[in-house]
Amino acid sequence: MQGKIETTVKFAVPEEIISPHYCERLPIGFPAHLTKGGKGLMCSPEQEPSLYTAHLPEVLDWLHGLDKPRPLEEEPCEIPVLLFDREMSTESLLFHYDGTPASARLIRNFVGLFKENIRESKATIISPCFIPKSKLKEEQEIVQLLTQSTRETSFIKFNFTRIGDFWSYAVKHKCTLLVTTKYYQSDLAKVLFHFYKGGMWYDRLSFYLSY
């Protein structure tokens, strides 16, 4: 994605619909801040942004002005991105753990960034049914981290292979935030592009993407 916010970061989404946040740990009330239309936070302005946020309808309206969602299919930037719709809520979190180092790092970094805002959250972790024995300890550590960081944590084994499976689960179970890696950004862009404002659309669902 390309813009003037950070010349070292590639942004395809127009800079006017993106807000950078400079916080090692987001302050309490951050979801309400976004929901009310609040812009970027400057907790640690001397550092690079820790998060970019954008109002999902604006992003999707822009995408629908294109022939295909190709900009979001390009190589993602390294900084986490949060896309939110009607509201940003951490009430019900859905974590995608696939056994890769990126997946584990993503969840640890998310907890570090949102620690003050997920203490009362309900968290669900979806992990593959078959995972290498070498990854079992890491998987258990992720479950323990979320158990300690949220009010309630569930751990489920599903062999989901497509981001659309996670999106459908999130919509069906009224999750408010899907946390997944940017390796799935292209697939997610296609799902959002085709289902936006359709019968299955759930406007309380936000998306957090990172490496």
Number of C-alpha atoms within 10 A of each C-alpha: 16 16 16 12 16 13 9 10 15 17 21 17 19 14 16 10 13 22 20 21 20 19 19 17 18 20 16 13 11 18 19 14 16 19 15 12 10 12 14 18 18 13 15 14 11 8 11 14 22 18 23 19 20 21 21 21 16 17 19 19 12 14 19 14 9 11 7 13 20 13 17 20 18 14 15 23 17 14 16 20 21 21 21 26 20 15 19 24 24 24 19 21 25 26 22 22 23 23 18 13 12 17 21 20 16 24 23 15 16 17 18 14 18 19 16 17 21 21 17 14 18 20 24 22 22 18 19 16 12 11 14 9 9 9 14 12 10 15 19 11 14 19 19 12 15 24 18 12 21 20 14 15 20 13 14 11 12 14 13 16 10 11 19 16 13 21 20 15 15 21 18 11 10 17 23 24 24 24 22 25 22 23 16 16 19 18 16 21 19 17 16 18 17 12 11 17 13 9 7 11 14 20 18 16 25 24 21 21 24 25 19
